[in-house]
Amino acid sequence: MPDLTLILVVVAFSFFVKAIAGFGGPLLAIPLLAPFLGVEHAVVAVAVANIVSNILLLYQNRHGADRTKRLLVKMLVPGAVAAIAGTIALTELSDEILLGLLGASVLVYIVIALRRPDLRVGHERGMRWAIPVGLVGGFVHGATGNSATVFGTFLHSMALPRTDFVFAVTNVFLILSSFQVATLATRGSFTGPRILESLVAVIPVLVVTPLGTRVGRRLDAKNFGRFVLAMLAVAGIRLLLAGFGI
């Protein structure tokens, strides 16, 4: 059971980070797992755990619902359609292409976070951009299992309060992940062993989510953010090298 042990360790770490920061589960887990399992297998392994994690975080930040519902509708309707298309691409494209795409998306996120930490588009402009952002983010989520590079950056640029930000970003991930799981299931990606792995991976999420939430209230956000970016840089570079067959 070496694959299952690897999945449990990576999920525990990645979703502990997500509980602290509000996002980052698949963003960390899939790049760490993909070189060993392949992108499709990695996406399937964390899919159910990601849904459970999003439900827990949504409940904890439910007070942000009223202030973000219009924005979410404009992003999620086109995003759901694009997520189906992206998931079909996930099952059809080679691992090398997907590894390179995922690695590049992670590194793009790091560059944006480092170069423009105070980038802001404002609420009015953000509402105008919601539909194209939904389309791009939905496709990326379906194809790689990770759309934090799109939605996380966009929502952060709108300068939302923390509760609104976490509610909005986890809502996006929950809806798109649900469409992704349904599409993967219809295309035969959930084989017997993978179903077991995906269900067992929920256990560490249930353990680390309340712990991460407590730590997040005490930890220095700036230093922790630097740590996460360093981890993502290692994972992103590794994926790019794997995409080139190195």
C-alpha positions in Angstrom: 0.0 0.0 0.0 2.8 2.5 -0.7 0.6 4.7 -2.9 -2.1 5.0 -0.1 0.5 5.9 2.5 1.9 8.6 0.2 -1.6 9.9 -0.4 -2.4 10.1 3.3 0.8 11.9 4.2 0.5 14.4 1.4 -3.2 15.0 2.0 -2.7 15.6 5.7 0.0 18.2 5.0 -1.7 19.9 2.1 -5.1 20.2 3.7 -3.6 21.3 7.0 -2.2 24.2 4.9 -5.6 24.8 3.3 -7.3 25.0 6.7 -4.9 27.7 7.7 -4.9 29.7 4.5 -8.4 29.1 3.1 -7.0 27.4 0.0 -4.0 25.3 -1.1 -5.1 21.7 -0.7 -5.0 20.5 -4.3 -2.5 23.3 -5.1 0.0 21.5 -2.9 -1.2 17.9 -3.0 -1.5 17.3 -6.8 1.9 18.6 -7.7 3.4 16.5 -4.9 1.6 13.4 -5.9 1.5 13.7 -9.7 5.2 12.7 -10.4 4.6 9.4 -8.6 1.0 8.6 -9.5 0.4 10.5 -12.7 -1.9 13.6 -13.0 -5.2 11.8 -13.5 -4.5 9.4 -10.6 -3.4 12.3 -8.3 -6.6 14.3 -9.1 -8.8 11.4 -8.4 -7.0 10.6 -5.1 -7.7 14.0 -3.6 -11.0 14.7 -5.2 -13.4 13.5 -2.4 -11.1 14.9 0.3 -11.2 18.3 -1.4 -15.0 18.3 -1.5 -15.2 17.4 2.2 -12.6 20.1 3.1 -14.5 22.7 1.2 -17.8 21.8 3.0 -16.1 22.2 6.4 -14.6 25.6 5.5 -17.8 26.8 3.9 -19.6 26.2 7.2 -16.9 27.9 9.2 -17.2 31.0 6.9 -20.9 31.0 6.1 -21.4 34.6 7.1 -19.7 35.7 3.8 -22.6 34.2 1.7 -24.8 37.3 1.3 -21.9 39.6 0.2 -20.5 37.3 -2.4 -23.5 35.5 -4.0 -23.8 37.7 -7.1 -20.1 37.3 -7.9 -20.2 33.6 -7.4 -23.2 33.1 -9.8 -21.3 35.0 -12.5 -18.2 32.9 -12.1 -19.7 29.5 -11.4 -22.2 29.1 -14.3 -19.5 29.4 -17.0 -16.9 27.8 -14.8 -19.0 24.6 -14.3 -19.3 24.1 -18.1 -15.6 24.8 -18.6 -14.7 22.4 -15.8 -16.4 19.5 -17.7 -14.3 20.4 -20.8 -11.1 20.6 -18.8 -11.8 17.2 -17.1 -12.3 15.6 -20.6 -8.9 17.0 -21.5 -7.5 15.5 -18.3 -8.5 12.0 -19.5 -7.3 12.5 -23.1 -4.0 14.4 -22.9 -0.6 12.9 -22.0 0.9 13.1 -18.6 3.8 15.1 -19.9 1.5 17.9 -21.2 -0.5 18.0 -18.0 2.6 17.9 -15.8 4.0 20.9 -17.7 0.7 22.8 -17.6 0.3 22.2 -13.9 3.9 23.1 -13.1 3.6 26.3 -15.2 0.3 27.3 -13.5 1.9 26.9 -10.0 4.9 29.0 -11.0 2.7 31.7 -12.5 0.9 31.9 -9.2 4.2 32.3 -7.3 5.4 35.0 -9.6 2.1 37.0 -9.2 2.2 36.6 -5.4 5.8 37.8 -5.2 5.7 40.6 -7.8 2.2 42.0 -7.1 1.2 41.2 -3.5 -1.0 44.3 -3.4 -2.6 43.9 -6.8 -6.2 45.1 -6.6 -8.9 45.2 -9.3 -11.7 46.5 -7.1 -15.3 45.2 -6.8 -16.8 46.9 -9.9 -14.1 45.8 -12.3 -14.0 42.3 -10.7 -17.8 41.8 -11.4 -17.1 42.6 -15.1 -14.3 40.1 -15.2 -16.2 37.4 -13.4 -17.4 35.5 -16.5 -14.1 35.2 -18.4 -12.3 34.3 -15.1 -14.9 31.6 -14.5 -14.3 30.1 -18.0 -10.5 30.1 -17.6 -10.5 28.9 -14.0 -13.1 26.2 -14.7 -11.1 24.7 -17.5 -7.9 24.8 -15.5 -9.6 23.2 -12.6 -11.0 20.4 -14.7 -7.7 19.7 -16.4 -5.4 19.9 -13.4 -7.5 19.7 -10.3 -6.1 23.1 -9.3 -7.6 26.5 -10.1 -6.2 28.5 -7.2 -3.8 30.0 -9.7 -6.9 31.7 -11.3 -9.6 32.1 -8.7 -7.3 32.6 -5.7 -5.4 35.4 -7.4 -8.6 37.0 -8.8 -10.5 37.0 -5.5 -7.5 38.3 -3.6 -7.2 41.2 -6.1 -10.8 42.2 -5.2 -9.6 43.0 -1.7 -12.4 40.9 -0.1 -12.5 40.6 3.7 -11.1 37.3 4.9 -14.5 35.7 5.7 -15.8 36.7 2.2 -12.7 35.5 0.5 -12.6 32.1 2.1 -16.3 31.6 1.6 -16.1 32.6 -2.1 -13.0 30.6 -3.0 -14.1 27.4 -1.2 -17.5 27.7 -2.8 -15.9 27.9 -6.3 -13.7 24.9 -5.5 -16.6 22.9 -4.1 -18.9 23.4 -7.1 -16.1 22.9 -9.7 -14.8 19.8 -7.9 -18.2 18.3 -7.8 -18.5 18.7 -11.6 -15.0 17.3 -12.0 -15.7 14.2 -9.9 -19.0 13.5 -11.8 -17.2 13.8 -15.1 -14.2 11.6 -14.0 -16.7 9.0 -12.8 -18.6 8.9 -16.1 -15.2 8.4 -17.9 -14.1 5.5 -15.8 -11.4 7.2 -13.8 -12.7 6.0 -10.4 -11.5 2.4 -10.5 -11.9 0.2 -7.4 -8.5 0.9 -5.8 -8.8 4.6 -6.6 -12.2 4.8 -5.0 -10.8 3.3 -1.8 -7.8 5.8 -1.8 -10.1 8.7 -2.4 -12.4 7.8 0.5 -9.7 7.0 2.9 -8.0 10.3 2.1 -11.0 12.0 3.8 -9.8 10.8 7.2 -6.7 13.1 7.5 -8.9 16.0 6.2 -11.3 15.5 9.1 -8.4 15.5 11.6 -6.3 18.4 10.3 -9.0 20.9 9.3 -9.9 21.9 12.9 -6.2 21.9 13.8 -5.3 24.1 10.9 -8.1 26.5 11.6 -6.8 27.0 15.2 -3.2 27.4 14.0 -4.3 29.9 11.4 -5.6 32.2 14.0 -2.2 32.4 15.8 0.4 32.0 13.0 2.1 35.0 11.4 0.5 35.1 8.0 3.5 36.7 6.2 6.1 34.1 7.2 3.7 31.3 6.6 2.9 32.6 3.2 6.6 32.6 2.4 6.9 29.0 3.5 4.0 27.9 1.3 5.5 29.7 -1.7 8.8 28.0 -1.2 7.0 24.6 -1.1 5.1 25.5 -4.3 8.2 26.6 -6.1 9.9 23.2 -5.4 6.7 21.3 -6.6 6.3 23.5 -9.6 9.9 23.2 -10.8 9.7 19.4 -10.3 6.6 19.2 -12.4 8.0 21.3 -15.2 11.1 19.0 -15.3 8.8 16.0 -15.4 6.8 17.5 -18.2 10.0 17.8 -20.2 10.9 14.2 -19.3 13.8 15.1 -17.1 
